[in-house]
Amino acid sequence: MPIYLLDETLAFPDPMKADAATGILAVGGDLSPSRLLLAYSLGIFPWYDESATPILWHSPRWRFAMRPRSLRVNRSLRKTLRREQYEVRYDTAFAAVLAGCATVPRPGQDGTWLNRDMQRAYRQLHARGFAHSAEAWRDGQLVGGLYGVTLGGAFFGESMFTLEPDASKAVYATLVPRLSEAGYTLIDCQVYTDHLARFGATEWHRRDYHDALREALALTPRPRWPTAPERGLPLALR
């Protein structure tokens, strides 16, 4: 399949035409809020390492995703949550979460795709109410978190980091039941990771993913992002 070259026009090719092997649909364009929101609404995401230019836009044939109601939490993490050692907060340290995702090393990953331009773009989306963070705090210190983008009833998870073994896990296990309660119907995890597979994410064919995305985007009223901080095991997991 051809890989399309974007210009300043605010448009993308049909995401079904992405390269079957790499998932790359297009190159170029920019990271303006308008382009990013259009991309997410079409099931397209930017992803490249810090040395790569231009921007690479992806629409993989197999998409890693889950329904919030399908969350699985193992016994060990449930015990951790019951200890109430982490307070999970929402949108109180978005820039710090971005920085953590960009700088904290992760096994099997060299460098980061979350460069300065990408961080600036997501801060702009956050200022407009489309990008959000969920954070693990212990003794007043940020020790883990994740961020992503919301459109309609879809949450597009972008990245997470942790400074302690269970911090980001506690955030995810606390956030997902809140998303389900709020009315979110789709969590887009983008590409496979063992970490999220343990929570119940699976690989969906692109067509099934896009069917679910269309349903999520059509939800009205738009579900709200959580705001109240919380500790302990969520009621939905008890």
Secondary structure, DSSP 8 states (H G I E B T S, - for coil): ---EEE-SSS----GGGS-TTT-EEEEE----HHHHHHHHHTT-EE---TT--S-EEE--SEEEEE-GGG----HHHHHHHHTT--EEEESSSHHHHHHHHHHS--TT--S-S--HHHHHHHHHHHHTTSEEEEEEEETTEEEEEEEEEEETTEEEEEEEEESSTTHHHHHHHHHHHHHHHHT--EEEEES--HHHHTTT-EEEEHHHHHHHHHHHHT-SS------S-EESS-GGG-
